[in-house]
Amino acid sequence: MGRIMPMIMSIDETLDEFDEVEQQVITRYLARVVDEYRQHTVDPEDEDEATAGAPGSTASDGPLAQDPTVGPAEA
């Protein structure tokens, strides 16, 4: 965590440079990127288990600033 937290904080500070509308666009883009990662990394046999209860990837899921590590770390 000592190595990861400074990176997370830096990314969060960078996101603060964008207004709310720009953050929503960034969030939508990154959610779609994560969806693509998942589609190409999930074994078809495990797909039902991997997607069960998984949150959707729409901008309505909340701002990326809530937890910028969730999407890419899961991929």
C-alpha positions as CSV (number, residue, x, y, z in Angstrom):
1,M,0.0,0.0,0.0
2,G,2.9,2.3,0.7
3,R,3.8,2.2,-3.0
4,I,0.3,2.3,-4.4
5,M,-1.3,5.0,-2.3
6,P,1.0,7.9,-3.7
7,M,0.0,6.8,-7.2
8,I,-3.7,6.7,-6.3
9,M,-3.5,10.1,-4.7
10,S,-1.7,11.6,-7.7
11,I,-4.3,10.2,-10.1
12,D,-7.1,11.6,-7.9
13,E,-5.4,15.0,-7.9
14,T,-5.2,14.9,-11.6
15,L,-8.9,14.1,-11.9
16,D,-9.7,17.2,-9.8
17,E,-8.3,19.3,-12.6
18,F,-11.3,18.4,-14.7
19,D,-14.8,19.8,-14.3
20,E,-17.8,17.6,-13.5
21,V,-18.9,17.1,-17.1
22,E,-15.3,16.2,-18.1
23,Q,-15.1,13.7,-15.2
24,Q,-18.3,12.0,-16.3
25,V,-16.8,11.6,-19.8
26,I,-13.6,10.2,-18.4
27,T,-15.6,7.8,-16.2
28,R,-17.7,6.6,-19.1
29,Y,-14.5,6.0,-21.2
30,L,-12.7,4.1,-18.5
31,A,-15.8,2.0,-17.7
32,R,-15.9,1.0,-21.3
33,V,-12.2,0.2,-21.3
34,V,-12.7,-2.0,-18.2
35,D,-15.6,-3.8,-19.9
36,E,-13.4,-4.5,-22.9
37,Y,-10.6,-5.9,-20.6
38,R,-13.2,-8.1,-18.9
39,Q,-14.6,-9.4,-22.2
40,H,-11.2,-10.4,-23.3
41,T,-9.9,-11.8,-20.1
42,V,-12.8,-13.8,-18.6
43,D,-12.9,-17.5,-19.4
44,P,-16.3,-18.2,-21.1
45,E,-16.8,-21.1,-18.6
46,D,-16.4,-18.7,-15.7
47,E,-18.3,-15.8,-17.3
48,D,-21.6,-16.3,-15.4
49,E,-19.8,-16.5,-12.1
50,A,-17.6,-13.4,-12.9
51,T,-20.5,-11.2,-13.9
52,A,-22.9,-12.3,-11.1
53,G,-23.6,-9.3,-9.0
54,A,-20.9,-7.2,-10.7
55,P,-21.8,-3.5,-11.0
56,G,-22.6,-2.2,-14.5
57,S,-20.3,0.2,-16.2
58,T,-22.4,3.2,-16.9
59,A,-21.6,6.8,-15.9
60,S,-24.5,6.5,-13.4
61,D,-22.4,4.2,-11.2
62,G,-20.8,7.3,-9.7
63,P,-17.6,9.4,-10.3
64,L,-14.3,7.7,-10.8
65,A,-13.0,9.7,-7.9
66,Q,-14.9,7.5,-5.5
67,D,-12.4,4.6,-6.0
68,P,-10.1,5.0,-9.0
69,T,-8.5,1.6,-8.3
70,V,-11.6,-0.5,-8.8
71,G,-11.9,-0.9,-12.5
72,P,-8.3,-1.4,-13.7
73,A,-7.3,-3.5,-10.7
74,E,-10.0,-6.0,-11.4
75,A,-9.1,-6.4,-15.0
